[in-house]
Structures are given as C-alpha cells and as structure tokens.
Amino acid sequence: MTKNLDLFINFETVKGIVRLGNDSVIETCGCGTVVILAKTSIHHVSSVYQERILWLTSLNTCSLLSWCAIVALGKEFSLASSGKDMYIFRESKTGYRGKA
C-alpha cells in the first residue's frame, strides 16, 4: 500500500476499502505494479516487482509492505533491520535493502 502514485509502472482505478490493524478503514483508489529498487549485499541494484499494490490517497507519508506478499513469492525469506533500512534475505542469504 502506498500513497505515492509515482511508484506505479501500471495502474488501474479500483474502488474498495482496506481495514488497518487499528480497525480504521481507508478507501482504495487504485491498484497496480510497483518496482522497488533493492541494493544487494554486494551493492548491486536489483529491481523487485510487486503486483496488486493498492494506492491509498489517505495513507500517511509512509508506504506499507506486506510480509505475507513477500513470503507468497515462494522462497524462504527472512527479515532484518538496521536503523531505517530494511533487509530481506532469501535462501542464498543475499541481502536486499530497499525502501518499500
């Protein structure tokens, strides 16, 4: 989920609602594919495509990444953080760092 429409590489208007963890409700305005530029542990940049990302205009300035969506990619992943950076590791233990 993101408020930033500039992140989408394709987009379609979709109306609906999302219930957040605190039981508040936000209206969806669209859905599409977002590319996250991730830096590997050896400092190469890799594109990660996330599909069915919701565009929520009333979301605060942060974007929300679903851990279930990462796990659904079908490989073993683990998550770590350092400061404001987030690292997602997969089976080979190759680290990816990126902003969601």
Residue, then its C-alpha position, 0 to 999 in steps of 0.5 A: m500500500t502506498k500513497n505515492l502514485d509515482l511508484f506505479i509502472n501500471f495502474e488501474t482505478v479500483k474502488g474498495i476499502v482496506r481495514l488497518g490493524n487499528d480497525s480504521v478503514i481507508e478507501t482504495c483508489g487504485c491498484g497496480t505494479v510497483v518496482i522497488l529498487a533493492k541494493t544487494s549485499i554486494h551493492h548491486v541494484s536489483s529491481v523487485y516487482q510487486e503486483r496488486i499494490l493498492w494506492l491509498t490517497s489517505l495513507n500517511t507519508c509512509s508506504l506499507l509492505s506486506w510480509c505475507a506478499i513477500v513470503a507468497l513469492g515462494k522462497e524462504f525469506s527472512l527479515a532484518s533491520s538496521g536503523k531505517d533500512m530494511y533487509i530481506f534475505r532469501e535462501s542464498k542469504t543475499g541481502y536486499r535493502g530497499k525502501a518499500 
